[in-house]
């Protein structure tokens, strides 16, 4: 009975998803269900709840600030044309369609996603892929495959939540997640090759290019996690891929000079990355404190980057809106994201503080070692439902940790692998596919005139074409990672 009560918030979330309810409604009703279950079945002393609030409160606030900073930075760079200048420069410098495509999939999309999150990488990648001559279907699926850096998206709030709820360090979860992401990037590379091989005159060379970029991205993320910490790792890994291509373009003679406009557009991202690194290096001798957490927070440095983007673009005439107006619009966009993420994160903290996660984890542990294979698939389902690894980890990280502990298995391994599978499943989330379709069909229609002939495919046709391909990729990688977890437990 207690296990059923502990599972009720997650069951409610999944039921509401099947009923096609909004994410905000899912989060609110799931949280209310969790509160009722805690009151009637898991009474907890107020002092214990206050201690949990003090423990998880800073994490929740940091996650919400990171999400808002990501939304605001995306709006500023979009309205000022900063991201357009960067992506246009890269497109002009690409020596051929293949090089440009690989650069977008494993360089530009992961970079944009690592900085801002929310699938923004898709909005950057799809128009470029259309301009490179790809079809609506191919542009949509290739941009979705670029979401391989989601564990580090928006500086990694989802990975932070997983670490905090499981009682692990962010460093350990980040490094293990990077190691486990190798099958993800390789799978994405193979899927991209299967999509593109019919268009390539040299499919073998295309496969080698895709695999090389995938491995380089993963290696860059892993090394950055080890040397810089988790938040900037996705940025550093994707910049490595971009830098390697730029060097190749320079050697090949196709590299276009960046110019002042591009350098100004890049400045906010440089400030964000270097600021994070400097803050962590200078604060390392300090005792752990809220001050240290604040000055090394991705949310704080995202706000700084927003200020640089806003006022740096003024010298280029980048838009007419003031910071206050843009912040107000960003706030409106952030509200549903903040409610959904905040609700699920508070629910995760509640599961951990009241013992519901422990009860549910013990029940799941009763399945035996087979749960080590099933657990990552469950988190993948949560990522698919919510479209967010932060929300998925908020719902399940504490439970996954308790299940692993009850079985005497590695908590770090199951939490990290669940983080990776939840992140990967966001590629297949309906909201992400819809976003990719909308970004693909508008420029495609514009390119062929007001009455395109033939007409772009419908949303249903694109979804029906993309879903089985990404579904097979997700099923294979989730199963593989689950088996690895079972073998090494």
Secondary structure by P-SEA (a helix, b strand, c coil): caaaaaaaaaaaaaaaaaacccaaaaaaaaaaaaaaaaaccccccaaaaaaaaaaaaaaaaaaaaaaaaaaaaaaaaaaaaaaaaaaaaaaaacccaaaaaaaaaccaaaaaaaccccaaaaaacaaaaaaacccaaaaaaaaaaaccccccccccaaaaaaaaaacccaaaaaaaaaaaaaaaaaaaaaaaaaacccccccaaaaaaaaaaaaaaaaaaaaaaaacccccaaaaaaaaaaaaaaaaaaaaacccccccaaaaaaaaaaaaaaaaaaaaaaaaccccccaaaaaaacaaaaaaaaaaaaaaaacccccccccaaaaaaaaaaaaaaaaaaaaaaaaaaaaaaaaaaaaaaaaaaaccccccccaaaaaaaaaaaaaccaaaaaaacaaaaaaaaaaacccaaaaaaaaaaaaaaaccccaaaaaaaaaacaaaaaaaaccccccccccaaaaaaacaaaaaaaaaaaaaaaaaaaaaac
